[in-house]
Amino acid sequence: MTTPAATTHGHGPTSKPSPWVERFAPLVPGGALVLDLAAGHGRHARLFAARGARVIAIDRDAAALSTLQGIAKIETRVLDLESGPWPLSDERFDAIVVTNYLHRPSLPSLLAALSDDGVLIYETFARGNETYGRPSNPDFLLQKDELLRLVEQQLTVVAFEQGVVAAPPSGAVVQRLAAVGPGRPWPPPLPSG
């Protein structure tokens, strides 16, 4: 199910990328094929395109995606990922970026869509966020360590955080993960900063 934040996107076309995504963007090489899932207005699609990646930005909000029209290296697709089978079953991506979105039934398909040496950058709300506001429905909130458990058998975790962050107006509870596929040489480089 879509989190309310993912439905409304709360981020306009000029919003800055998530600092978490910016921090781990250097793990994604130029020329990579990046999937920006639940892209909204494309703040992360813009970031990766500016870094030389080819980006497929997916969202069910056609109006939000329309703000990306004409931007070099960005392809948009209006898709509802929550009804029917995973629509990208024949595609593989060098990186997948997800923020403020959680639809648990698609998580296995999401991991299967990542190339063997790919990068997963994920950041969304977690249990406890109901204290701070929306989303508050447990269906839209990760359980403690849920992202770690999701990837632990398939990917190498580069960084993981969970807890309270100061976010206007009152804060939020989030989980953040950056991980690489088993085809990535060991040890993976840590981004500076």
C-alpha positions in Angstrom: 0.0 0.0 0.0 1.1 3.5 -0.6 2.1 5.7 2.3 0.2 9.0 2.4 3.5 10.8 1.8 4.0 8.8 -1.4 0.5 9.6 -2.6 0.8 13.3 -2.2 4.6 13.3 -2.5 4.9 16.5 -0.4 7.9 17.4 -2.6 7.6 19.7 -5.5 9.8 19.7 -8.6 12.3 22.0 -7.0 12.7 20.0 -3.7 16.1 19.0 -2.7 17.0 15.3 -2.7 17.1 13.4 0.5 20.5 13.8 2.2 20.6 10.0 2.6 20.2 9.4 -1.1 22.8 12.2 -1.9 25.3 10.6 0.5 25.1 7.2 -1.2 24.6 8.4 -4.8 28.4 8.0 -5.4 27.9 4.2 -5.2 26.0 4.4 -8.5 28.4 4.8 -11.5 27.8 7.2 -14.3 25.8 5.6 -17.1 24.0 3.3 -14.7 20.3 2.5 -15.2 18.5 3.7 -12.1 14.9 3.0 -11.1 13.4 5.8 -9.1 10.4 4.1 -7.6 7.4 6.2 -6.5 9.3 9.1 -8.0 6.7 11.8 -7.5 8.2 15.1 -9.0 11.5 13.3 -9.5 13.9 15.0 -7.0 16.0 11.8 -7.1 15.6 11.2 -10.8 17.0 14.7 -11.4 19.9 14.0 -9.0 21.0 10.7 -10.8 20.4 12.1 -14.3 22.7 15.1 -13.4 25.3 12.5 -12.3 25.2 10.9 -15.7 22.8 8.0 -15.0 19.9 6.9 -17.2 16.8 7.0 -15.0 13.4 5.4 -15.2 11.0 7.4 -12.9 7.9 5.5 -12.0 4.8 6.8 -10.2 1.1 6.5 -10.5 0.7 10.3 -10.4 1.0 11.4 -14.0 0.8 15.0 -13.1 3.8 14.8 -10.8 5.8 12.8 -13.4 5.0 15.4 -16.1 7.4 17.8 -14.4 10.2 15.6 -15.6 9.2 15.7 -19.3 12.0 16.9 -21.5 14.8 16.3 -19.0 17.7 14.4 -20.7 18.3 10.9 -19.4 15.0 10.6 -17.6 12.2 8.3 -18.9 8.9 8.4 -17.0 6.3 5.7 -16.7 2.9 6.0 -15.1 2.3 2.7 -13.3 0.3 1.5 -10.3 2.7 -0.8 -8.6 0.0 -2.0 -6.2 -2.5 -3.6 -8.5 -1.6 -6.6 -10.6 1.7 -8.3 -11.0 5.0 -6.5 -10.8 5.2 -4.6 -14.1 9.0 -4.6 -14.4 9.6 -8.4 -14.3 11.8 -8.4 -17.4 14.0 -5.5 -16.4 17.1 -5.2 -14.3 18.5 -2.0 -12.8 22.0 -1.0 -11.7 20.4 1.0 -8.8 17.0 1.3 -7.2 16.0 4.3 -5.1 13.0 4.4 -2.9 11.9 7.1 -0.5 8.7 7.6 1.5 7.1 4.6 0.0 6.3 1.1 1.2 4.3 -1.7 -0.5 5.5 -4.9 1.1 4.1 -7.3 -1.5 6.4 -5.7 -4.2 9.6 -6.0 -2.1 10.7 -9.4 -3.3 10.2 -8.3 -6.9 12.1 -5.1 -6.2 15.1 -7.0 -5.0 14.9 -9.4 -8.0 15.0 -6.3 -10.3 18.4 -5.2 -8.9 21.4 -6.3 -11.0 24.0 -8.5 -9.4 26.3 -5.6 -8.6 23.5 -3.1 -8.1 22.9 -0.5 -5.4 19.7 -0.3 -3.3 19.1 3.0 -1.5 15.9 3.0 0.6 14.5 5.4 3.1 11.0 5.4 4.5 8.9 5.7 7.7 9.0 3.2 10.5 7.0 2.2 13.5 6.8 5.0 16.0 6.1 7.6 13.3 2.5 7.6 14.4 3.6 9.7 17.4 4.8 12.4 15.0 2.0 12.4 12.5 1.4 10.8 9.1 1.8 8.1 8.0 0.5 6.4 11.1 -1.1 3.3 9.7 1.1 0.3 10.5 0.7 -1.0 7.0 2.8 2.0 5.9 5.5 1.8 8.6 8.5 -0.5 8.7 9.0 -2.7 11.7 12.2 -2.6 13.7 15.1 -3.9 11.5 12.7 -4.7 8.6 14.9 -3.4 5.9 17.9 -5.3 7.3 16.0 -8.5 7.4 14.7 -8.0 3.8 18.2 -7.8 2.3 20.5 -9.7 4.7 20.6 -12.9 2.6 21.0 -11.2 -0.7 22.9 -7.9 -0.4 25.8 -6.4 1.5 24.7 -3.6 3.7 26.9 -0.5 3.4 24.9 1.6 5.9 21.7 1.2 8.0 20.0 3.7 10.3 16.7 3.7 12.1 15.2 6.0 14.7 13.9 9.5 15.2 15.0 12.3 13.0 14.3 16.0 13.3 12.1 16.8 10.4 9.7 19.8 10.2 7.3 20.4 11.7 7.7 17.8 14.5 10.1 15.0 13.5 9.7 11.5 12.1 10.7 7.9 12.7 12.6 6.4 9.7 14.6 3.5 8.5 17.4 4.1 5.9 19.5 1.5 4.1 22.2 1.5 1.5 23.2 -1.9 0.2 25.1 -3.4 -2.8 24.6 -6.7 -4.6 26.9 -9.7 -4.2 28.6 -9.0 -7.6 30.1 -5.7 -6.2 33.8 -6.1 -5.2 34.5 -6.4 -1.5 34.9 -4.1 0.3 32.4 -1.6 -1.1 33.7 2.0 -1.0 32.2 4.2 1.7 31.1 7.6 0.5 32.9 10.6 2.1 30.9 13.0 4.2 
